[in-house]
Structure formats: structure tokens, C-alpha cells
Amino acid sequence: MTDLPSPSAPAAAPAALTFVRHLDGLRHRFARAGEANGRPAYRRTDGDVWCLWSPAEGWHCAIGDGRVTAHPLDAPADAPHPPATVWHSFKDDRSYLYDLRADD
């Protein structure tokens, strides 16, 4: 009898994330900080900025007052973890592109 491959378990949520700005390489690190809406939530290590998922916004970043400041570009809104892709950030009159990298 041959062994059948077992279904792979879903990938674990990364312990941390790093957003790397295209313009100048500036890095913002986010650490895992529990869950929001049944998915992992991450808080920026130097401020009150969150990367999280909600049914209304999908994956996004928000500042402490709840204002959305970033979304991933061309990624499924319902992914189980923040998508490691290009993100567009916007706040007031500033706008940047970032690469999101998962840190294990």
C-alpha cells in the first residue's frame, strides 16, 4: 500500500511584518498583537498603527483613531494573512508604495 500525501496545514501567521518604502527603503516593523475579526493583527513597533483585516476593508493599515491609511494592491481581500505584495499608503497629502515582507 502506498502512502498518500496528507493535506498540508495552513501556513502559520508570521510573527512580524516589515513594510519597506519604495522611495527610500525606509522600514516600518509590525509585531503580532493578537487577532481582529478572527485573523492575525499587527501593531507597528514605534506607534499606534495597525495592520489588520475587517469585513468592510479587507486587509488594511489604520491609525489609532480607525482611519484607514493603506491597502494592498492587486491582492485577494480575504487572504488569511496580510498579503506579501505592494501596498499603497495614503495619509493627508502623502502617498507611498511599500513592499510588505513577512518576518518569521
Backbone as a chain_set.jsonl record, in Angstrom:
{"seq": "MTDLPSPSAPAAAPAALTFVRHLDGLRHRFARAGEANGRPAYRRTDGDVWCLWSPAEGWHCAIGDGRVTAHPLDAPADAPHPPATVWHSFKDDRSYLYDLRADD", "coords": {"N": [[0.849, -1.18, 0.0], [0.544, 2.192, -0.83], [1.654, 5.268, 0.566], [-0.42, 8.004, 0.924], [-0.206, 11.469, 0.174], [-0.583, 13.77, 2.835], [-3.035, 16.288, 3.448], [-1.838, 19.592, 3.313], [-1.207, 21.643, 6.118], [-2.645, 24.832, 6.934], [-0.597, 27.683, 6.393], [1.24, 29.096, 9.052], [0.555, 32.171, 10.733], [2.667, 34.981, 10.187], [5.137, 36.062, 12.587], [5.904, 38.663, 12.612], [5.889, 41.657, 10.603], [7.336, 43.557, 7.933], [7.241, 46.651, 6.429], [8.526, 48.051, 3.547], [9.534, 50.98, 2.191], [9.284, 52.05, -1.161], [10.417, 54.413, -2.217], [12.692, 55.23, -0.645], [13.609, 53.129, 0.912], [12.927, 53.123, 3.589], [11.953, 51.52, 6.595], [9.221, 50.023, 8.254], [8.36, 48.302, 11.054], [6.15, 45.767, 12.137], [4.65, 44.045, 14.814], [3.181, 40.948, 15.788], [0.049, 41.152, 17.33], [-2.132, 39.83, 18.665], [-5.517, 39.124, 17.627], [-7.924, 40.265, 15.191], [-11.193, 40.353, 14.193], [-11.096, 37.576, 13.784], [-8.684, 37.067, 12.479], [-5.067, 37.368, 12.173], [-3.598, 40.201, 13.829], [-1.532, 43.085, 13.621], [0.719, 45.335, 15.172], [2.373, 48.409, 14.73], [5.729, 48.784, 15.69], [6.694, 51.188, 16.638], [4.6, 52.944, 17.13], [1.059, 53.845, 17.09], [-0.206, 52.287, 14.927], [-1.903, 50.029, 12.917], [-1.992, 46.823, 11.257], [-4.412, 45.016, 9.838], [-7.357, 42.924, 9.363], [-10.641, 43.429, 8.138], [-14.173, 42.872, 7.615], [-15.295, 44.911, 6.042], [-13.152, 46.403, 4.922], [-11.214, 44.587, 4.098], [-7.813, 43.467, 4.029], [-5.809, 45.913, 5.564], [-4.152, 48.949, 6.675], [-4.393, 50.931, 9.577], [-4.626, 53.923, 11.502], [-4.556, 54.861, 15.005], [-7.073, 56.127, 15.515], [-8.749, 54.793, 13.878], [-8.784, 55.499, 11.22], [-8.283, 54.538, 7.914], [-5.229, 53.881, 6.302], [-3.745, 52.507, 4.418], [-3.728, 50.043, 1.788], [-3.412, 46.779, 0.295], [-2.207, 46.305, -3.052], [-3.703, 44.763, -5.827], [-4.353, 42.179, -4.608], [-5.92, 39.369, -3.003], [-8.737, 40.202, -1.08], [-9.59, 38.68, 1.009], [-7.578, 37.059, 2.062], [-5.858, 34.79, 4.297], [-3.749, 35.863, 5.748], [-1.878, 38.967, 6.006], [-1.232, 40.078, 2.745], [1.84, 39.479, 1.08], [2.845, 41.708, -0.779], [2.77, 44.58, -2.949], [1.88, 47.525, -1.278], [-0.257, 50.36, -1.008], [0.085, 53.359, 0.557], [-1.553, 56.077, 2.177], [-2.045, 59.255, 3.476], [-3.349, 62.2, 4.538], [-1.835, 64.547, 2.491], [0.109, 62.875, 1.511], [1.516, 60.059, -0.201], [2.579, 56.771, -0.693], [4.364, 53.865, -1.934], [4.802, 50.595, -0.723], [6.644, 47.583, -0.063], [5.461, 44.658, 1.356], [6.801, 42.497, 3.704], [6.953, 39.347, 5.14], [8.053, 38.412, 8.322], [9.542, 35.741, 9.792]], "CA": [[0.0, 0.0, 0.0], [1.341, 3.422, -0.902], [1.219, 6.36, 1.439], [-0.96, 9.173, 0.23], [0.209, 12.708, 0.841], [-1.611, 14.367, 3.691], [-3.275, 17.691, 3.093], [-0.953, 20.487, 4.053], [-1.858, 22.544, 7.077], [-2.5, 26.219, 6.527], [0.629, 28.322, 6.871], [1.077, 29.879, 10.279], [0.669, 33.622, 10.56], [4.003, 35.46, 10.532], [5.289, 36.698, 13.892], [6.106, 40.102, 12.407], [5.857, 42.153, 9.225], [8.098, 44.77, 7.667], [6.883, 47.416, 5.24], [9.723, 48.715, 3.028], [9.094, 52.022, 1.258], [9.973, 52.051, -2.455], [11.125, 55.672, -2.457], [13.968, 55.388, 0.035], [13.97, 51.962, 1.71], [12.5, 53.259, 4.986], [11.289, 50.306, 7.069], [8.319, 50.073, 9.398], [8.18, 46.933, 11.544], [4.909, 45.482, 12.854], [4.71, 42.8, 15.578], [1.882, 40.298, 16.003], [-0.595, 41.695, 18.54], [-3.441, 39.208, 18.826], [-6.374, 38.949, 16.46], [-9.056, 41.168, 14.948], [-12.128, 39.727, 13.253], [-10.711, 36.198, 13.529], [-7.426, 36.959, 11.72], [-3.973, 37.998, 12.92], [-3.473, 41.661, 13.81], [-0.154, 43.513, 13.83], [0.864, 46.741, 15.58], [3.681, 48.977, 14.426], [6.527, 48.771, 16.913], [7.02, 52.543, 17.098], [3.443, 53.842, 17.137], [-0.287, 53.284, 17.132], [-0.626, 51.97, 13.568], [-2.255, 48.608, 12.881], [-2.246, 46.098, 10.02], [-5.443, 44.072, 10.243], [-8.387, 42.593, 8.403], [-12.037, 43.627, 8.534], [-15.063, 42.523, 6.508], [-15.568, 46.072, 5.192], [-11.955, 46.934, 4.259], [-10.22, 43.575, 3.767], [-6.54, 43.792, 4.686], [-5.516, 47.344, 5.518], [-3.498, 49.563, 7.823], [-5.191, 52.026, 10.143], [-4.036, 54.583, 12.66], [-5.287, 54.642, 16.243], [-8.465, 56.603, 15.512], [-9.5, 53.953, 12.954], [-8.673, 55.966, 9.834], [-7.536, 53.637, 7.033], [-4.102, 54.585, 5.689], [-3.056, 51.701, 3.404], [-4.344, 48.809, 1.278], [-2.572, 46.079, -0.681], [-2.593, 46.41, -4.455], [-3.832, 43.501, -6.574], [-4.275, 41.001, -3.741], [-7.25, 38.984, -2.531], [-9.131, 40.91, 0.143], [-9.93, 37.75, 2.08], [-6.453, 36.178, 2.36], [-5.79, 34.513, 5.731], [-2.694, 36.688, 6.351], [-1.609, 40.135, 5.157], [-0.529, 39.634, 1.541], [3.196, 39.962, 0.832], [2.756, 42.328, -2.09], [2.902, 46.029, -2.877], [0.801, 48.231, -0.576], [-0.34, 51.801, -1.249], [-0.262, 54.101, 1.774], [-2.045, 57.43, 1.922], [-2.443, 59.989, 4.677], [-3.344, 63.624, 4.19], [-1.411, 64.775, 1.108], [1.232, 61.992, 1.205], [1.166, 58.761, -0.769], [3.784, 55.99, -0.938], [4.25, 52.44, -2.182], [5.622, 49.775, 0.163], [6.622, 46.135, -0.174], [5.246, 44.014, 2.64], [7.589, 41.286, 3.863], [6.647, 38.59, 6.354], [9.23, 38.032, 9.11], [9.207, 34.54, 10.582]], "C": [[0.889, 1.236, 0.0], [0.767, 4.46, 0.044], [0.729, 7.512, 0.588], [-0.491, 10.43, 0.936], [-0.937, 13.247, 1.678], [-1.826, 15.812, 3.266], [-2.376, 18.591, 3.935], [-1.775, 21.394, 4.96], [-1.701, 23.97, 6.581], [-1.226, 26.824, 7.13], [0.323, 29.157, 8.108], [1.236, 31.364, 9.963], [2.084, 34.062, 10.937], [4.007, 36.135, 11.908], [5.406, 38.211, 13.762], [6.076, 40.398, 10.914], [6.788, 43.353, 9.119], [7.592, 45.38, 6.366], [8.118, 48.198, 4.814], [9.284, 49.694, 1.945], [9.941, 52.033, -0.003], [10.874, 53.269, -2.62], [12.536, 55.682, -1.885], [14.376, 54.219, 0.923], [13.616, 52.057, 3.188], [11.697, 52.028, 5.387], [10.407, 50.603, 8.274], [8.051, 48.632, 9.806], [6.898, 46.84, 12.366], [5.064, 44.136, 13.553], [3.3, 42.252, 15.764], [1.324, 40.758, 17.337], [-2.013, 41.144, 18.653], [-4.18, 39.055, 17.521], [-7.421, 40.049, 16.399], [-9.933, 40.488, 13.907], [-11.694, 38.317, 12.848], [-9.446, 36.002, 12.719], [-6.327, 37.67, 12.496], [-3.981, 39.516, 12.762], [-2.036, 42.007, 14.191], [-0.134, 44.989, 14.193], [2.275, 47.204, 15.277], [4.463, 49.144, 15.717], [6.85, 50.164, 17.443], [5.812, 53.477, 17.101], [2.131, 53.092, 17.123], [-0.842, 53.155, 15.705], [-0.814, 50.463, 13.511], [-2.348, 48.097, 11.456], [-3.206, 44.993, 10.409], [-6.453, 43.859, 9.14], [-9.748, 42.924, 8.988], [-12.919, 43.257, 7.348], [-15.289, 43.691, 5.541], [-14.361, 46.505, 4.367], [-11.028, 45.859, 3.709], [-8.955, 43.884, 4.546], [-6.237, 45.271, 4.499], [-4.66, 47.739, 6.715], [-4.37, 50.72, 8.268], [-4.434, 52.63, 11.308], [-4.999, 54.441, 13.836], [-6.728, 55.087, 16.251], [-9.339, 55.81, 14.53], [-9.43, 54.382, 11.503], [-7.781, 55.031, 9.025], [-6.461, 54.434, 6.308], [-3.358, 53.767, 4.643], [-3.894, 50.483, 3.045], [-3.338, 48.103, 0.378], [-3.106, 46.31, -2.089], [-2.691, 45.006, -5.037], [-3.624, 42.259, -5.71], [-5.677, 40.641, -3.276], [-7.564, 39.631, -1.185], [-9.364, 39.963, 1.306], [-8.817, 36.757, 2.393], [-6.36, 35.945, 3.877], [-4.753, 35.341, 6.485], [-2.493, 37.926, 5.479], [-0.794, 39.727, 3.937], [0.832, 40.307, 1.361], [3.25, 40.461, -0.605], [2.999, 43.825, -1.915], [1.659, 46.612, -2.206], [0.89, 49.718, -0.906], [-0.754, 52.47, 0.055], [-0.655, 55.52, 1.396], [-2.477, 58.04, 3.241], [-2.261, 61.464, 4.361], [-2.888, 63.774, 2.742], [-0.239, 63.887, 0.693], [0.732, 60.648, 0.691], [2.464, 58.036, -1.116], [3.413, 54.562, -1.317], [5.246, 51.719, -1.285], [5.561, 48.319, -0.275], [6.386, 45.593, 1.221], [6.018, 42.704, 2.657], [7.216, 40.624, 5.184], [7.965, 38.201, 7.018], [8.843, 36.835, 9.957], [10.019, 34.453, 11.848]], "O": [[1.866, 1.31, 0.744], [-0.439, 4.518, 0.285], [1.397, 7.934, -0.356], [-0.389, 10.455, 2.163], [-2.102, 13.188, 1.284], [-0.907, 16.473, 2.783], [-2.19, 18.359, 5.129], [-2.87, 21.841, 4.616], [-0.736, 24.286, 5.885], [-0.844, 26.495, 8.253], [-0.705, 29.828, 8.195], [1.959, 31.748, 9.044], [2.642, 33.561, 11.913], [3.002, 36.705, 12.333], [5.054, 38.952, 14.68], [6.22, 39.504, 10.08], [7.002, 44.075, 10.093], [7.524, 44.71, 5.336], [8.699, 48.927, 5.618], [8.734, 49.298, 0.917], [11.17, 52.026, 0.068], [11.992, 53.145, -3.122], [13.476, 56.098, -2.563], [15.387, 54.304, 1.62], [13.966, 51.167, 3.964], [10.863, 51.547, 4.621], [10.794, 51.333, 9.186], [7.572, 47.833, 9.002], [6.599, 47.714, 13.18], [5.557, 43.183, 12.95], [2.341, 43.015, 15.883], [2.025, 40.76, 18.349], [-2.978, 41.906, 18.726], [-3.584, 38.881, 16.458], [-7.758, 40.675, 17.404], [-9.446, 40.092, 12.848], [-11.899, 37.907, 11.705], [-9.152, 34.88, 12.305], [-6.612, 38.481, 13.378], [-4.324, 40.044, 11.704], [-1.407, 41.308, 14.985], [-0.861, 45.796, 13.613], [3.246, 46.492, 15.53], [3.917, 49.595, 16.725], [7.247, 50.298, 18.601], [5.987, 54.695, 17.077], [2.098, 51.862, 17.142], [-1.808, 53.82, 15.333], [0.024, 49.708, 14.004], [-2.734, 48.834, 10.549], [-2.866, 44.127, 11.215], [-6.413, 44.527, 8.107], [-9.988, 42.729, 10.179], [-12.474, 43.318, 6.202], [-15.455, 43.471, 4.341], [-14.523, 46.933, 3.224], [-10.133, 46.175, 2.924], [-9.016, 44.498, 5.612], [-6.393, 45.812, 3.405], [-4.472, 46.957, 7.647], [-5.0, 51.397, 7.456], [-3.695, 51.941, 12.012], [-6.12, 53.959, 13.677], [-7.547, 54.476, 16.939], [-10.522, 56.111, 14.365], [-9.965, 53.694, 10.633], [-6.644, 54.766, 9.415], [-6.722, 55.51, 5.769], [-2.421, 54.278, 4.03], [-4.656, 49.961, 3.86], [-2.498, 48.757, -0.24], [-4.308, 46.486, -2.288], [-1.844, 44.157, -4.761], [-2.816, 41.393, -6.043], [-6.536, 41.516, -3.167], [-6.744, 39.605, -0.266], [-9.341, 40.383, 2.463], [-9.097, 35.695, 2.949], [-6.746, 36.816, 4.656], [-4.848, 35.508, 7.701], [-2.902, 37.926, 4.318], [0.245, 39.084, 4.087], [0.963, 41.526, 1.473], [3.645, 39.738, -1.519], [3.392, 44.271, -0.837], [0.531, 46.236, -2.528], [1.982, 50.263, -1.064], [-1.821, 52.179, 0.595], [-0.154, 56.084, 0.423], [-3.19, 57.413, 4.025], [-1.183, 61.915, 3.974], [-3.496, 63.186, 1.847], [0.353, 64.109, -0.363], [-0.327, 60.164, 1.091], [3.347, 58.609, -1.755], [2.299, 54.106, -1.06], [6.379, 52.165, -1.106], [4.543, 47.868, -0.799], [7.04, 46.022, 2.172], [5.903, 41.896, 1.735], [7.171, 41.282, 6.224], [8.883, 37.719, 6.355], [7.909, 36.914, 10.756], [9.86, 33.507, 12.62]]}, "num_chains": 1, "name": "protein.A"}
